[in-house]
């Protein structure tokens, strides 16, 4: 009997057909541009224009940039590639993707916990942005008002320039004078002056609660159809912020004293490099900014076509994201230098370190532009778009993770399940929009993506490089899988980092930070021990799921 010519063609197995059908049912990006813009929007977020500048300010300017770039090169980019590879090759979310190495599925659960915790407080920043955006519709920007307001009536000294109406703030800046904008942020927006600490949350601030509710409604409606809806939004949200930042940089560099701030930003204080804090902050900021080990990248990549070039995407997104952070730093520090010049202070004494840096310096910058109300509205709308891109990814990580793991139970009720996740996060976030809410916000910000995230990243890098295969190319499954997708092997930069440098550097940062750890503090307020312990429990939760799931898997086997 003659051999049929079609017998050389491999027929897909039932399992492969089921997986292909499942990918189609989950949905996919309409095109490669949507995926790339979504990754850029996810990575280029509030972490670039809000968190990076205040960490740089807190760690001596240029002293922070050096470890930041080191962590990008040897940790950020290699881990970025691992996540995209796992997501794209498997076609599943953060939990189900670990079918590749089932005993380590706890890593996926840990990623979801980190994304969930960060999503809770991240939307509070979006709520603050909405508050400022609505306040910008007034005929005079409220933070440029003169004396006599209920939030600046005490010890207010009128100057010739209403923007620099100063107020004596001994509890904030060591007894010096601060701008009226600082007083507006602390006493009007946060009303933290009415709280004595984290144990005294005070009353709920209903104007901020409504802003928080609006923020979660926006997230819900943009995610209601998954990547089919969020993929269209990113065409605008991923590109608009750059226009505003360029305008603010041009204006900032023309201000008196701007050079002082920029020099502070680019000049390292070498003694800072000997402290554990600057290395810990640089490491966590790389993960926070790039979104590695949060699961968002893995989730986005799971909606890709199998042959998409993740090698190219890794370099474009990672390098572009960190360049944006450095660029946003020039915007911030040019205005800080101007404020130092106007207030006759050292650059390091202008603003109290903390998340409020962006809500003091940026409002200062837009108030110095022509038609400040218009620019203020555009700027805070920009913050809104920056935050939403990242928020979409973190919430989608949680939703997709559960739906891929329990498809028959949850996928028919995706809208209801999405509404439930958003509602829980909103209710948990209300504590951060009380009079003492900033203390709780800082607790989440400090610990939710700290030790647990670093340890999770360490385990991820070890499992991907060693647990999933071997060092030699012909035996290493991770390299073979990536070659199957993109057509060529990752170069030795990636392979050496995956095997040795990335886990070694992460281990160094974890141990060094643990030995030199200090209690959390905000300004001059040091948190009580119970709050510090609570934060550590929060941080450890995400990594504790890894051994717990391993034990569960072994018992079941």
N, C-alpha and C positions, 0 to 999 in steps of 0.2 A: 504494500500500500504506500503510495507517495505521501511524503510529509507535507502537511498543510503549512503554507507560508506564514500564517498568522501565529503559529505556535511560539515564535521567538519573542512575541510581544507579551510583556508581563501584564497579566490581568489583575486589577486592583482587588485586594481581599475585601471581605465584608466589613472588617474593622476599619480599613482605610476609607471605604465608601461612607461609613457612618461618620468618621471624623470630618471628611470633606463636607458632608451634609450639615454637620454641626457648626462648622465654620460659617457656612452660608446662612444658617439660622441665626447665629450670633450677630451677624452683620459685619461689614468690612468698610474700610475707608473708601470713599468714592474715587480717590486718586492719591498718588504719592505726595502731592503738595499738601493735602489736608493732614496727613500724618506728620510731615516735617514741620508744618506751622503749628500743629498741636503740641509737638515736643518742644518747639521754641517757646510757645506760649506757656507751657507747663514749667519749663526751666527758667525762662526770663519772667520773673514775677516780682512780688513784693519783697522777696528775699534779696533781689538785686538793688532796688531803690530804697528799701526800708532797713533790712537787716544788715546787709553788707556795710553800708556807710557807718551805722552806729557801732558795729563791732570794730571797724577800722579806727573809729574815733576813740573807742574804749581801750584799744590796744596800741595806741601810739602811732596811728597813721601808717606810714611805710613799713613799720615793724609787722603789721598784719599781712601786708601784700606778699611778703616773701614766703612765709609758710603756706599761705593760701595757694600760691602758684605751685609750690612743691606738692601739696596734697592733690591739686588738680592733675598734675602730670603723672603721679605714681599711684593715685587711688581713684580719683574721679573718673578719668577717661577709661581706664581698664574696666571698672565696675559698670560704667555706662554701657559698654559693649556687651558685657555678660548679660545684663538685664534684657537688652534688645534681642540678643540671640535666643535666650530662653523663651521669651514671649512669642517671637516670630516663629521659631521652630515648632513650638508646641501648639500654638493657636489657642491657648487658654489663659485664664487669669492667674493671679498670684498663688492660689492654692493648687489648682488642678495641674498647672505647669510642672509641678514637682512629681508628677508620675515618672519623670525621668530618673528620680532617685527618691522613691516614696518615703523612706524613713526620715527624710529631711523636710517633709511637708510642713513642719512647724515653722520653717523660715517664712513660708507664704503667709501663715497666720500672723507671725510677728510683723511682717510688712503691713498687713491690714490694720493691726492695732496701732502702729505708728501713724499711718495715714488717717485713721479715725481720730486719734488724739489731736494731731496737728490741725485737721479740718475744723475741729471744734473752736479752737482759738483763732485760726486763720481768718475765719469769717467775721470775727470781731474787728479785725483790722479793716475789712471791707465795710463794716458798719460805721467805723470812724470816718472812712473816706466818704461814705454817703452823707454823714452828718455835716462834714465840712462842705461838701458839694451843695447841699441844700442851703447852708448858711451863706454861701457865696452869692445867692440871688438877691441879697439885700443891697440897698443903695450905697452903703459903706460897709466894707468888709469888717465884720465885728471884731476881729483880732487886731485891727488897726485903730479901734476906738480910743478916745481919750479917757481921762479919769472919770470916776463917778459911777461906773458899772458895778453891779452887785458882786462881780468876780474880781474886781481890782480896786475896790474902794479903800482898803486899808493900806496906808503908807505909800500912796501913789504920788509920784512926782512928775509933774507935767514938763515936757521938753518942747523945743521948737518943732521937732519932727514927731507927729503923732504915732508913727510906726515904732518909734523908740521911746514912747512913754514907758518909764522904768518903774519898777516896783522892788522894794527891799525884800529879798527872799533868803534869809539866813539859812533856812533848812535845805536849800537847793544848791546854791553856788557859793558856799563858804562865806556868806555875809556880803557878797557883792551885789551889784544891780543886774537885773535880768530884763529882757524885753517884755513888752506887753503881751506878745504872742505866747510866751511861756506861761504867763498867768492865765491866759485864755484856755490853753490846753489843759492845765492842771485844775483850775478852779471852776471853769465853765463846762468843758467837755467831760472830763473825768470826775470832777468834784471830789478828788482824792483828798483834798484838805479837810474833808468832813470825816475821814476815816483814820483810825489810829494804827491800823496794820491789817494783816491777813485775817486775824481773828475777829475783825470788826468790819464786815462787809457793808453794813449800813442799809439804806433803802435802795430799791431798784430804780434805775434812771430810765423812765419810760420812753423818753425821746430816743435814747440809744437802743432800747429794746425794739422799738418799731423799725429802726434802721437795720437791726440784726434780723428781724423777721423778713424785711424786704430783701435782704441779702440772700437768705435761704430760699425765698420764693423764686428769685432769679436763678439760683443754682438748680432748683427742682425743675423749672420749666425748660431750662437749657439741656438738662440731662434726661428728660422724659422719654426721648427716643434713642438714647445712647449716643454713639459716635455719629449717627446719621444727622443729629441736630447739632451737637457740639462742634462737629467738623466744619460746619458752615460758619459758625460764629467766629472761629479763630482767624479767618481771613482779615477781619477788622481788628480784633483784640490783640493779635500778635504783632501788628505793624504800626498801629496808631501811637503807642507810647514813645517810639523813637523820635517822632516829629516833635513832641512836646519836650523831651529831654534835650534835643539839639537847641531848641529855642531858649530854654532855661540856661544851658551852658554858655551860649553866646552872651546872654544878658549878665550872667554871673561873672564872667571874665572881664566885663567892662566896669565892674563896681570898684570903688575905692577899697583897698585892703584885700582884694580877692587873692593876690599873690601870697599873702601870709598863710591863708588857709590851704592853698595848693602846695606850698612848700612843706607845711606840716604833714600833708597827706602823702607826699612822695619821699619824705626823709625818714629813714628807719631810726628807731632808738634801739641800738643793738642789745642793750641790757634786757629788753623785753623778750628777746628770743630765748632767753634762759628760763623763762617762766612757763609753767605747764599750761596756763590759761590761754595764751596766744595760740599754741598748737592745738589745743582742744577746740577753741573757737574756730580756727581755720578748717579743721577736719569736719566739724559739724556743719559749718557754713557751706562747704563743698557739697555735702550730702543734701543739705537743705536747698541749696540753689540749683544743683543739677537734678535733684529728685532721686538720686540713686538710693536703693534699699528702701524706698517708700512703696515701691510696687507700681507706681504710675507709669513708668517707662515700660515695664513688662506688660502691663495691661494695654497700653496703646499699641505696642508692637504685636500683641496677639491679634489685632484687627488688621494686620498687614497682609499683603500678598506674600506668598512663601519666598519668592525670588527677590524681594526688595533688598537694596544694597545698604545694609545696616552699617557697614564699615564707613561709607561716606557720611551717612547721617550722624554717626557718633562724633566724627571730627567737626562737622558743621555746627551741630547743636552745642556740644561741650565747649568748644573754643569761643563760639559766638556768645554763649551765655556768660562766660567769665569775663569776656571783653566788655559786655554790657555792664557788669558789676563795677569794673574799674572805671568805666566811662561815667556811670551814675555817681561814683565817688568824687569825680572832678566837679560835677554839678553842685553837690552838697557842700564840699569844702571851699569852693569859691565864695559861696554865700556865708559860710561860717567865718571866713576871713574878713568879709565885709562887716559882719556883726561885731567881730572882735575889734575892728577899727573904730566903729561907731561908739561902742561901749567902753573903749579903752581897756580891754581885757586881753589876757593871753588866749590863744586859740583854744587850748585845752580847757579853759574855764568858761566858755561861752554858754554851753548847753550841758545840762546834766545828762550823762550817758543813759541810754535806754531807748525803748521803741518810740518814744515821743520825739526823737531827733527828727524824723521825717515829717512829723506834724508840727514842728516848730520852724525848721529851716526852709522847707518847701513853701509853706504859706508866706514866709518872709520873702522868698524869691519872687513869687507871683505878685505880691503886693507892691513890688518895685517896678513892675511892668506897666506900660500904658493900658488903660481899660482893665484894671486888675480883676474886676468881677468876672469878665469873660475868661481871662487866663486862669483864674482860680477854678472856675467851673470845668474848663477843659482839663486842667491838671488833675483834679480829684476824680474826674471821669476816667482819666488815664489810669490812676491808681485802681479804680474799680475794675477796669478791663484787665490790668495786670494780675490782680488778685483772683479774678474769676477763672482765668485760664488754669492756674495752678489748683484752684479749688475744684474745678471740674474733674481734674485728673485724680485727686485724692479721694473724692467721693465715688468716682467711677471705679477706682481700685477696690473699694469695699463692696460696691454693688456687684461688679463683674466677678470678683472672687467668690462670693457666695453663690451667684447664679450658675457659674460654671461647675461648681462643686455639687450643687443640688438643682440641676436643671429642671427636672420634672416637677419639683415642688415649687420653685420660685419663678422660673421664666414666664409662665402664663400670667403672673401677677407683678410684672416688673414695675409698672407705674405705682402700684400700691406699696411695693417694697421700697422703691426710691423715696416715696413720700414718708415712709416710716423712718428711714435712715436720717433724712433731713430734719424730721420732727425731733428725734432723739438728740441730735447734735444741737439744734436750736435750744432745746430745754436745758441742756448741760451748759450751753454758752451764756445763759442768763446770769449766772454767778459772776461773769466777767464784765457785766454792764451794770454793776452796782457801784456805790460810792467807794468801796474798797476793791473794786473789780480789777484794777491794775495790778494789785499784788497777786491775785489769782492768775491773771494773764501771764505775768512774769514767771510764775511757777510752772505753768504749762510750757511756756516758751523755753525755759531753762532745761527742763527735764524730759519733755515728751520725745525729743529727738536728741538724746544725749548718750549715756552709756549703752542703753539698749540698742540704739541705732548703730553705734560703733561696733558692738559685739555681733549684732546681726550681720553687718557688712563683712566682718572678719570671717564668720562662719560661711557666708555666701561665697566669698572668694576662695576659701579652702575647699568647699564642697564642689564648686564648679571646676576647679583646677585639678583636684586630687580625687575627690569622691566620685566624680563623673567620668574619669578616664585617667590616662597616663601622660607623662611628660613627652614621650616620643610621638611625633606627628602621626605616624601610621597607626598608633594605638589610641590616640587621644580623641575621645568622642566629641568633646566640645569643638575642637578644631575641625574634625571631620564634618560635624553638623553645620558649622558656619560655612565651610567650603561647599557643602551641598547647596546652601542657599545662595551664596554670592559668587561662587565659581572659582575662588582662590583662597589659600590659607591666610589667616591673619599673620602679620609679620612678627619678628622676634621681640619687638617692643611690647606687644600685648602678651605674648607667651611668657616672657621672663617676669613681667609684672604680675600676671595671674599666679604664677607658681611661687614666686619668692618675695618680690619687693612690696606688692600691695598688702598681703597679709602681715609681712614683717613690720611695715610702717604703721599699720592699724594696731597691731599688738603693742608697739612702742607707745603710741598715743594713749591707748587704753590704760596701760600700766602707769605711765608717767602722770596722766590726769588723775588716776585713782590715788597715787601716793601723795600728790600735791593738791588734792581737792580741798575746797573751802566752801563754807555755807553760802547759800544764795543771799544776795543783798540787792536792794534797789536804792540808789543814792546813799543816804546815810542809814537806811533802815535795814537791819539784819534780821532775817527770818528766824522765827523760833524753831527749835529742834524738831518738833512734831511736823511742821510744814516741810522741813528739809527731808525728813524721813518719808513723808507722803510722796514727795517728788521722786525720791529714789525708787520707791515702790512702783510708781508710774513708769519710770524709765526701765526698770528690770522686767516688767510684765511682758513686754514684747519678746524678749529673749528667753524668758522662762518657758514660753510655749514650745520651744524647740525640744528640750529634753523631755517635757511632759508628753509631747506627741510621740517621741521616740519610744518611751516606755509603753504608751498605749498601743503603738504598732507592734511592738515585740510581744506584748501580752496577747493581742488578738491573733498573731501568727502562731 
